[in-house]
Amino acid sequence: EIISARGSSCREDVRLLATVYFKNSINRYWRTRRDSYGISNEEKDHLRKNLLLNIREENNQIALQLAVLISKIARLDYPREWRDLFSILAQQLQSADVLASHRVFMVLFRTLKELSTKRLAVDQRNYAEITSHLFEYTWNLWKSDVQTILQNLSMLSQRNDLDSILEQSNDLILICDRWLLCLKIIRQLIFSGYASDSTTAQEVWQVREVCPTVLSAIQSLLPYYSSFKDKQAKLWEFAKRACTKLMKVLVTLQGRHPYSFVHQTVLPATVDFCLNIITNPEQAGASFEEFLIQCMVLVKTVSECKEYKPSATGRVINQSAEPLSLEQKKKNFAAVASDMLKVVLPGDRVVLLCNILIRRYFIYTAKDLEEWSENPESFHHEQNVVQWTEKQRPCAEALFIVIFENYRELLAPVVVSILREAMSVSPPLETDVTSGMLLKDAAYTAAGHVYYELSNYLSFNEWFHGSLSIEISNGHPNMRIIRRKVALLLGQWISEIKGDTRKLVYRALVALLQDNDIAVR
């Protein structure tokens, strides 16, 4: 009753507390337990009806809590006691204004997310049924919203009085939010509404329908990231968030349905786009970290996807009119994917990608070095402990490892040549932080990750005596960059350290334990 009391009769903060308390009490009181009487079925029925009548809530915080609250009840009561939940929400969408439809999608997203965690076969069948009813409407609304948003952004990018226009029309911001909610719902429906095609080898047609349109939306929205950068913070933030979310959807769908992703309009186009962004972000206007990370994640997951590795046995085409076996279908998909990736990733492009990862993304920036100076310990944790998908450098390193694994004969000489070049421009006794020193740090990073192949090209003993041992003993404060990297490198190359050199390495490492810099220690 408190949640329903709008206007002057009840303060907003009291209503918010009521929604939070109601939400938190669902797990405790909604089910009948031995130690509590719970809530009667009549009252539950009354509460469910009233909650759906109060979805059009103007206060954002209360609306969010209401959405979570409804999803918690739906997890317990749908479909047995609350069979008409989705039909009522669908009815509300037909006659809704922008705010009401935004709130309905908020409820839908939370509820679908909650129901997707139910793993019993009957629950998964129910989810597939929901998907068949909801997908078409949500997808069409998403497509019409993207056109509306792009038209508005195009018009606004030519205006100077942006803030006053946005204050008068809150609808655009709401449409943008609703569009992002629709995107999350579409991703959730395709992800949880169908079994992964990596086990069934059954194509999910929605992947081929959605992915090219999502990629096209990214290409249309990216220019607005730079055009709104200094003009309008809300729209700039939206362009940035939208591009990142859209790319995350492509990553998620490829991971869930790899075979459905193997289509001429999907796999090669997406990988080609991501490679262009990684190799030339400034030209694409996409030089922001979150988006670059998602592009790297996509190229990495595609490159290491076991479903795309061609089988060692050959395949017979049009052997007979019999339906293909599951294994044969998978082999055919893998062969097609492998051919597509050969076209989009020829040798020269692989070499270019390797060079760019080392020379651009492995290099410490001025900001990194400043953080290191101010707080070496937190810098160390930031670099070494974070999840690789959260920061640009660890993500670039993870991509490099996978690309090298796939093309080791091609890339080993490239890494060795970068290493030799870096050692020639930055001598072991150097003390200034030059671009040469930073390149040497990046080359050492690469050499550490792929030691198993480089040992055929490099003699560790010569490298240690000629450079590494001198660099470790160079105690200049600026040389901490190289000292820290050499410490990591020795750990990675340990299997190649033989004979008397081993004792020298032990001594060098013990000396580094007394280093002045905690990140080195």
C-alpha positions as CSV (number, residue, x, y, z in Angstrom):
1,E,0.0,0.0,0.0
2,I,2.9,2.4,0.8
3,I,4.5,1.6,-2.6
4,S,1.2,2.4,-4.3
5,A,0.7,5.7,-2.5
6,R,2.0,8.3,-4.9
7,G,2.0,12.1,-4.7
8,S,1.9,14.2,-1.6
9,S,0.4,11.4,0.5
10,C,3.8,9.6,0.9
11,R,7.4,10.7,0.8
12,E,9.6,9.1,-2.0
13,D,12.3,7.9,0.5
14,V,9.6,6.0,2.5
15,R,8.3,4.4,-0.7
16,L,11.8,3.4,-1.6
17,L,12.3,1.8,1.8
18,A,9.0,-0.1,1.4
19,T,10.1,-1.6,-2.0
20,V,13.5,-2.6,-0.5
21,Y,12.0,-4.2,2.5
22,F,9.4,-6.0,0.4
23,K,12.1,-7.2,-2.0
24,N,14.3,-8.5,0.9
25,S,11.5,-10.3,2.5
26,I,10.5,-12.4,-0.5
27,N,13.0,-15.2,0.2
28,R,12.0,-15.4,3.8
29,Y,8.2,-15.1,3.7
30,W,6.9,-15.9,0.2
31,R,7.2,-19.6,0.4
32,T,5.4,-21.6,3.1
33,R,7.9,-23.0,5.5
34,R,7.6,-25.2,8.6
35,D,8.7,-22.4,10.9
36,S,6.5,-19.6,9.4
37,Y,3.0,-19.5,8.0
38,G,4.1,-17.4,5.1
39,I,1.5,-15.4,3.1
40,S,-1.9,-16.8,2.1
41,N,-2.6,-17.5,-1.5
42,E,-5.3,-14.9,-1.7
43,E,-3.0,-12.2,-0.4
44,K,-0.2,-13.3,-2.8
45,D,-2.7,-13.0,-5.7
46,H,-3.6,-9.5,-4.6
47,L,0.0,-8.5,-4.2
48,R,1.0,-9.8,-7.7
49,K,-1.9,-7.9,-9.4
50,N,-1.1,-4.7,-7.5
51,L,2.6,-4.8,-8.3
52,L,1.9,-5.1,-12.1
53,L,-0.5,-2.1,-11.8
54,N,2.3,0.0,-10.3
55,I,5.0,-0.6,-12.9
56,R,4.8,2.9,-14.4
57,E,6.9,4.4,-11.7
58,E,8.6,7.8,-12.2
59,N,11.3,7.4,-9.6
60,N,14.2,5.5,-11.1
61,Q,15.4,3.9,-7.9
62,I,11.9,2.6,-6.9
63,A,11.3,1.4,-10.5
64,L,14.5,-0.7,-10.3
65,Q,13.7,-2.2,-6.9
66,L,10.2,-3.0,-8.2
67,A,11.6,-4.8,-11.2
68,V,13.9,-6.9,-9.0
69,L,11.0,-7.6,-6.6
70,I,8.7,-8.8,-9.4
71,S,11.6,-11.0,-10.8
72,K,12.1,-12.6,-7.4
73,I,8.4,-13.5,-7.1
74,A,8.4,-14.7,-10.8
75,R,11.2,-17.1,-10.0
76,L,9.0,-18.8,-7.3
77,D,5.6,-18.5,-8.9
78,Y,6.0,-18.6,-12.7
79,P,4.4,-20.5,-14.5
80,R,2.2,-22.3,-11.9
81,E,0.7,-19.5,-9.9
82,W,1.5,-16.6,-12.2
83,R,0.8,-18.0,-15.7
84,D,-0.4,-14.6,-17.1
85,L,2.7,-12.6,-16.1
86,F,4.1,-12.2,-19.6
87,S,0.8,-11.7,-21.3
88,I,0.0,-8.9,-18.9
89,L,3.4,-7.3,-19.5
90,A,2.9,-7.7,-23.3
91,Q,-0.6,-6.0,-23.0
92,Q,1.0,-3.1,-21.1
93,L,3.5,-2.6,-23.9
94,Q,0.8,-2.2,-26.6
95,S,-0.7,0.9,-25.1
96,A,2.3,2.3,-23.3
97,D,4.0,5.7,-23.5
98,V,7.9,5.8,-23.5
99,L,8.2,5.8,-19.7
100,A,5.8,2.9,-19.2
101,S,7.4,0.8,-21.9
102,H,10.8,1.5,-20.4
103,R,9.6,0.3,-17.0
104,V,8.0,-2.8,-18.6
105,F,11.3,-3.7,-20.3
106,M,13.1,-3.1,-17.0
107,V,10.8,-5.7,-15.4
108,L,11.1,-8.1,-18.4
109,F,14.9,-8.0,-18.3
110,R,15.2,-8.6,-14.6
111,T,12.6,-11.4,-14.8
112,L,14.2,-13.1,-17.8
113,K,17.6,-12.9,-16.1
114,E,16.2,-14.5,-12.9
115,L,14.3,-17.3,-14.8
116,S,17.4,-18.1,-17.0
117,T,19.2,-19.4,-13.8
118,K,16.7,-22.2,-13.4
119,R,18.3,-25.3,-14.8
120,L,15.6,-28.0,-14.7
121,A,14.5,-29.3,-18.1
122,V,10.9,-28.2,-17.6
123,D,12.1,-24.6,-16.7
124,Q,14.3,-24.5,-19.8
125,R,11.3,-25.6,-22.0
126,N,9.3,-22.8,-20.4
127,Y,12.1,-20.3,-21.2
128,A,12.2,-21.5,-24.9
129,E,8.4,-20.9,-25.1
130,I,8.8,-17.3,-23.6
131,T,11.6,-16.7,-26.2
132,S,9.3,-17.7,-29.1
133,H,6.6,-15.2,-27.9
134,L,8.9,-12.3,-27.0
135,F,11.7,-12.2,-29.4
136,E,10.0,-10.9,-32.5
137,Y,8.3,-7.9,-30.8
138,T,11.5,-6.9,-28.8
139,W,13.7,-7.2,-31.9
140,N,11.4,-5.1,-34.1
141,L,11.2,-2.4,-31.3
142,W,15.0,-2.4,-31.0
143,K,15.4,-1.9,-34.7
144,S,13.0,1.0,-34.9
145,D,14.5,2.6,-31.7
146,V,18.0,2.4,-33.3
147,Q,16.8,4.4,-36.3
148,T,15.1,7.0,-34.0
149,I,18.3,7.3,-31.9
150,L,20.6,7.7,-35.0
151,Q,18.3,10.3,-36.5
152,N,18.2,12.3,-33.3
153,L,22.0,12.0,-32.7
154,S,22.6,13.2,-36.3
155,M,20.3,16.2,-35.8
156,L,21.8,17.0,-32.4
157,S,25.4,16.7,-33.5
158,Q,24.9,19.8,-35.7
159,R,23.4,21.9,-32.9
160,N,25.1,24.0,-30.3
161,D,22.3,24.4,-27.8
162,L,22.3,20.7,-26.9
163,D,21.8,21.0,-23.1
164,S,18.6,23.0,-23.5
165,I,17.1,20.6,-26.1
166,L,17.8,17.6,-23.9
167,E,16.3,19.3,-20.8
168,Q,13.0,19.9,-22.8
169,S,12.9,16.4,-24.2
170,N,13.6,13.7,-21.6
171,D,12.2,11.1,-24.1
172,L,15.4,10.7,-26.0
173,I,17.4,9.7,-22.9
174,L,14.5,7.3,-22.0
175,I,14.4,5.8,-25.5
176,C,18.2,5.3,-25.4
177,D,17.8,3.5,-22.0
178,R,14.9,1.4,-23.3
179,W,17.0,0.5,-26.4
180,L,19.8,-0.8,-24.2
181,L,17.3,-2.8,-22.1
182,C,15.9,-4.3,-25.3
183,L,19.4,-5.2,-26.3
184,K,20.0,-7.0,-23.0
185,I,16.7,-8.9,-23.4
186,I,17.6,-10.0,-26.9
187,R,21.0,-11.2,-25.7
188,Q,19.3,-13.1,-22.8
189,L,16.7,-14.7,-25.0
190,I,19.2,-15.9,-27.6
191,F,21.6,-17.1,-24.9
192,S,19.2,-18.9,-22.6
193,G,16.3,-19.7,-25.0
194,Y,18.3,-22.2,-27.0
195,A,20.7,-24.9,-26.1
196,S,24.3,-24.1,-27.2
197,D,24.8,-25.1,-30.9
198,S,28.3,-26.4,-30.0
199,T,26.5,-29.5,-28.6
200,T,23.4,-29.7,-30.9
201,A,25.0,-28.3,-34.2
202,Q,21.5,-26.8,-34.8
203,E,21.8,-23.3,-36.2
204,V,20.1,-20.6,-34.2
205,W,18.7,-18.3,-36.9
206,Q,18.4,-15.3,-34.5
207,V,22.3,-15.1,-34.4
208,R,22.5,-14.5,-38.1
209,E,19.6,-12.1,-37.9
210,V,20.9,-10.1,-35.0
211,C,24.7,-10.0,-35.4
212,P,25.0,-8.1,-38.7
213,T,22.5,-5.5,-37.5
214,V,24.4,-5.1,-34.2
215,L,27.7,-4.6,-36.1
216,S,26.1,-2.0,-38.3
217,A,24.7,-0.2,-35.3
218,I,28.3,-0.1,-33.8
219,Q,29.6,1.4,-37.0
220,S,26.9,4.0,-37.1
221,L,27.3,5.0,-33.4
222,L,31.1,5.1,-33.2
223,P,31.5,8.5,-34.9
224,Y,29.3,10.1,-32.2
225,Y,31.8,9.1,-29.5
226,S,34.2,11.7,-30.8
227,S,31.6,14.3,-32.0
228,F,29.9,14.6,-28.5
229,K,33.2,14.2,-26.5
230,D,33.4,17.9,-25.5
231,K,29.9,19.0,-26.4
232,Q,27.4,16.9,-24.3
233,A,28.4,14.5,-21.5
234,K,25.2,12.5,-21.4
235,L,25.2,11.7,-25.2
236,W,29.0,11.1,-25.2
237,E,28.5,8.6,-22.3
238,F,25.7,6.9,-24.1
239,A,27.7,6.5,-27.4
240,K,30.6,5.0,-25.4
241,R,28.4,2.7,-23.4
242,A,26.3,1.6,-26.3
243,C,29.3,0.7,-28.5
244,T,30.8,-1.3,-25.7
245,K,27.5,-3.1,-24.8
246,L,26.9,-4.0,-28.5
247,M,30.4,-5.5,-28.9
248,K,29.8,-7.5,-25.7
249,V,26.6,-8.9,-27.2
250,L,28.7,-10.1,-30.2
251,V,31.3,-11.7,-27.9
252,T,28.5,-13.4,-25.8
253,L,26.6,-14.8,-28.8
254,Q,29.8,-16.1,-30.5
255,G,30.8,-17.9,-27.2
256,R,27.3,-19.4,-26.8
257,H,26.5,-20.3,-30.5
258,P,29.8,-20.6,-32.3
259,Y,28.4,-22.5,-35.3
260,S,25.5,-20.1,-35.9
261,F,28.2,-17.3,-36.0
262,V,29.8,-19.1,-39.0
263,H,28.1,-17.2,-41.8
264,Q,29.5,-14.9,-44.5
265,T,27.7,-11.8,-43.1
266,V,28.7,-12.5,-39.5
267,L,32.1,-14.2,-38.7
268,P,34.4,-12.6,-41.3
269,A,32.7,-9.1,-41.1
270,T,33.0,-9.0,-37.3
271,V,36.6,-10.2,-37.1
272,D,37.6,-7.9,-39.9
273,F,36.0,-4.9,-38.1
274,C,37.6,-5.8,-34.8
275,L,41.1,-6.1,-36.4
276,N,40.7,-2.7,-38.1
277,I,39.8,-1.2,-34.7
278,I,42.8,-2.8,-33.0
279,T,45.3,-1.9,-35.7
280,N,44.0,1.6,-36.3
281,P,41.7,2.9,-33.5
282,E,42.3,6.6,-34.1
283,Q,41.0,6.4,-37.7
284,A,37.9,4.5,-36.5
285,G,37.3,7.1,-33.8
286,A,37.3,4.3,-31.2
287,S,40.3,4.9,-29.1
288,F,38.6,4.3,-25.8
289,E,39.8,1.4,-23.7
290,E,36.5,-0.4,-22.9
291,F,35.6,-0.8,-26.6
292,L,39.2,-1.8,-27.6
293,I,39.2,-4.5,-24.9
294,Q,35.9,-6.0,-26.3
295,C,37.3,-6.1,-29.8
296,M,40.4,-7.9,-28.5
297,V,38.3,-10.3,-26.6
298,L,36.3,-11.2,-29.7
299,V,39.4,-11.8,-31.8
300,K,40.9,-13.9,-29.0
301,T,37.8,-16.1,-28.5
302,V,37.4,-16.6,-32.2
303,S,41.1,-17.5,-32.6
304,E,41.1,-20.1,-29.8
305,C,37.6,-21.4,-30.5
306,K,38.0,-25.2,-30.6
307,E,34.8,-25.5,-32.7
308,Y,36.6,-23.6,-35.5
309,K,39.7,-25.9,-35.6
310,P,39.5,-28.1,-38.7
311,S,39.4,-31.8,-38.0
312,A,42.5,-33.9,-38.9
313,T,40.3,-36.2,-41.0
314,G,39.0,-35.1,-44.4
315,R,35.4,-34.5,-45.3
316,V,33.4,-36.0,-48.2
317,I,31.1,-33.5,-49.8
318,N,27.7,-34.8,-51.3
319,Q,28.7,-38.3,-50.4
320,S,25.1,-39.5,-50.2
321,A,21.6,-38.2,-49.7
322,E,21.6,-39.4,-46.0
323,P,21.2,-36.8,-43.3
324,L,24.6,-35.7,-41.9
325,S,25.6,-37.1,-38.5
326,L,26.2,-34.6,-35.7
327,E,30.0,-35.1,-35.9
328,Q,29.9,-34.5,-39.7
329,K,27.9,-31.3,-39.3
330,K,30.4,-30.0,-36.7
331,K,33.3,-30.9,-39.0
332,N,31.7,-29.0,-41.9
333,F,31.1,-25.9,-39.8
334,A,34.7,-26.1,-38.6
335,A,36.0,-26.3,-42.1
336,V,34.0,-23.4,-43.3
337,A,35.0,-21.3,-40.3
338,S,38.7,-22.2,-40.8
339,D,38.5,-21.1,-44.5
340,M,36.8,-17.8,-43.5
341,L,39.5,-17.0,-40.9
342,K,42.3,-17.7,-43.5
343,V,40.8,-15.1,-45.8
344,V,40.3,-12.5,-43.1
345,L,43.6,-13.2,-41.3
346,P,46.3,-13.7,-44.0
347,G,50.0,-13.9,-43.0
348,D,50.8,-10.2,-43.5
349,R,47.9,-9.2,-41.4
350,V,48.9,-11.6,-38.6
351,V,52.4,-10.1,-38.6
352,L,51.0,-6.5,-38.5
353,L,48.7,-7.5,-35.6
354,C,51.7,-9.0,-33.7
355,N,53.8,-5.9,-34.3
356,I,51.0,-3.5,-33.2
357,L,50.2,-5.5,-30.0
358,I,53.9,-5.4,-28.9
359,R,54.8,-1.9,-30.1
360,R,51.6,-0.1,-29.1
361,Y,49.6,-2.1,-26.5
362,F,52.5,-3.6,-24.4
363,I,54.2,-0.2,-24.0
364,Y,53.7,1.6,-20.7
365,T,52.0,4.9,-21.0
366,A,53.0,8.1,-19.1
367,K,49.9,7.6,-16.9
368,D,51.1,4.0,-16.1
369,L,54.6,5.3,-15.1
370,E,53.0,8.1,-13.0
371,E,50.8,5.5,-11.1
372,W,53.9,3.4,-10.6
373,S,55.8,6.3,-9.1
374,E,53.0,7.3,-6.8
375,N,52.0,3.9,-5.5
376,P,54.2,0.9,-6.7
377,E,52.2,-1.7,-4.7
378,S,48.8,-0.9,-6.1
379,F,50.4,-0.5,-9.6
380,H,51.7,-4.1,-9.3
381,H,48.3,-5.5,-8.3
382,E,46.6,-3.5,-11.1
383,Q,48.9,-5.0,-13.7
384,N,49.2,-8.6,-12.4
385,V,46.1,-9.4,-10.4
386,V,43.2,-8.0,-12.4
387,Q,41.1,-10.2,-14.7
388,W,42.6,-10.0,-18.2
389,T,39.3,-8.7,-19.7
390,E,39.3,-5.6,-17.5
391,K,42.5,-3.8,-18.6
392,Q,43.9,-3.1,-22.0
393,R,47.5,-4.4,-21.5
394,P,46.6,-7.8,-19.9
395,C,44.0,-8.2,-22.7
396,A,46.5,-7.4,-25.4
397,E,48.9,-9.9,-23.8
398,A,46.2,-12.6,-23.8
399,L,45.4,-12.0,-27.4
400,F,49.1,-12.1,-28.4
401,I,49.6,-15.5,-26.6
402,V,46.7,-17.0,-28.6
403,I,47.7,-15.5,-32.0
404,F,51.3,-16.7,-31.4
405,E,50.1,-20.2,-30.6
406,N,48.2,-20.3,-33.9
407,Y,50.9,-18.9,-36.1
408,R,54.1,-19.7,-34.2
409,E,56.4,-20.5,-37.2
410,L,55.4,-17.2,-38.8
411,L,55.6,-15.0,-35.7
412,A,58.7,-16.4,-33.8
413,P,61.2,-14.6,-36.2
414,V,59.1,-11.4,-35.9
415,V,59.3,-11.5,-32.0
416,V,63.0,-12.2,-32.1
417,S,63.6,-9.3,-34.6
418,I,61.7,-6.9,-32.3
419,L,63.7,-8.1,-29.3
420,R,67.0,-7.6,-31.1
421,E,65.9,-4.2,-32.4
422,A,64.9,-3.1,-28.8
423,M,68.2,-4.4,-27.3
424,S,70.2,-2.4,-29.9
425,V,68.4,0.9,-29.3
426,S,68.4,0.5,-25.5
427,P,71.8,-0.6,-24.1
428,P,71.9,-2.5,-20.7
429,L,73.5,0.5,-18.9
430,E,70.9,3.0,-20.1
431,T,69.4,5.1,-17.3
432,D,66.9,7.4,-19.0
433,V,63.3,6.3,-19.6
434,T,63.3,6.5,-23.4
435,S,61.0,5.1,-26.0
436,G,63.8,2.5,-26.6
437,M,63.7,1.4,-23.0
438,L,59.9,1.1,-23.1
439,L,60.1,-1.0,-26.3
440,K,62.6,-3.3,-24.7
441,D,60.2,-3.8,-21.8
442,A,57.5,-4.7,-24.3
443,A,59.8,-7.0,-26.2
444,Y,60.7,-8.8,-23.0
445,T,57.0,-9.2,-22.1
446,A,56.4,-10.9,-25.5
447,A,59.6,-13.0,-25.2
448,G,58.5,-14.2,-21.7
449,H,55.1,-15.3,-22.9
450,V,56.4,-17.4,-25.8
451,Y,59.6,-18.8,-24.3
452,Y,58.7,-22.3,-25.4
453,E,59.2,-21.4,-29.1
454,L,61.9,-18.7,-28.8
455,S,64.4,-21.1,-27.2
456,N,64.9,-22.5,-30.7
457,Y,66.0,-19.0,-31.9
458,L,67.9,-17.6,-28.9
459,S,70.6,-18.9,-26.6
460,F,69.5,-18.0,-23.0
461,N,73.1,-18.2,-21.7
462,E,74.3,-15.6,-24.2
463,W,71.3,-13.4,-23.6
464,F,71.7,-13.5,-19.8
465,H,75.4,-12.8,-19.8
466,G,75.2,-10.2,-22.6
467,S,72.2,-8.2,-21.3
468,L,70.0,-9.5,-18.5
469,S,72.6,-9.8,-15.8
470,I,73.9,-6.3,-16.5
471,E,70.3,-4.9,-16.4
472,I,69.5,-6.5,-13.1
473,S,72.6,-5.1,-11.5
474,N,72.0,-1.6,-12.9
475,G,70.5,0.0,-9.7
476,H,69.3,3.3,-11.3
477,P,65.7,4.2,-10.2
478,N,64.6,4.4,-13.8
479,M,65.8,0.9,-14.5
480,R,63.2,-0.6,-12.2
481,I,61.0,-0.9,-15.4
482,I,63.5,-3.4,-16.9
483,R,64.5,-5.0,-13.5
484,R,60.9,-5.9,-12.8
485,K,60.4,-7.3,-16.3
486,V,63.6,-9.4,-16.1
487,A,62.5,-10.9,-12.8
488,L,59.2,-12.1,-14.5
489,L,61.2,-13.2,-17.6
490,L,63.6,-15.4,-15.5
491,G,60.6,-17.2,-14.0
492,Q,59.1,-17.8,-17.5
493,W,62.4,-19.1,-19.0
494,I,63.3,-21.3,-16.0
495,S,63.3,-24.5,-18.0
496,E,65.9,-23.0,-20.4
497,I,68.3,-22.0,-17.6
498,K,71.0,-24.6,-17.5
499,G,74.4,-25.3,-15.7
500,D,76.3,-22.6,-13.9
501,T,74.0,-19.9,-15.2
502,R,71.4,-21.2,-12.8
503,K,73.5,-20.2,-9.7
504,L,74.0,-16.7,-11.2
505,V,70.2,-16.4,-11.7
506,Y,69.6,-17.4,-8.1
507,R,72.0,-14.7,-6.9
508,A,70.5,-12.1,-9.2
509,L,66.9,-12.8,-8.0
510,V,68.0,-12.7,-4.3
511,A,69.6,-9.3,-5.0
512,L,66.3,-8.1,-6.5
513,L,64.5,-9.1,-3.3
514,Q,66.4,-6.1,-1.7
515,D,65.4,-3.7,-4.5
516,N,64.2,-0.2,-3.5
517,D,61.0,-0.6,-5.5
518,I,58.2,-2.7,-4.1
519,A,56.8,-3.5,-7.5
520,V,60.1,-5.1,-8.4
521,R,60.3,-7.0,-5.0
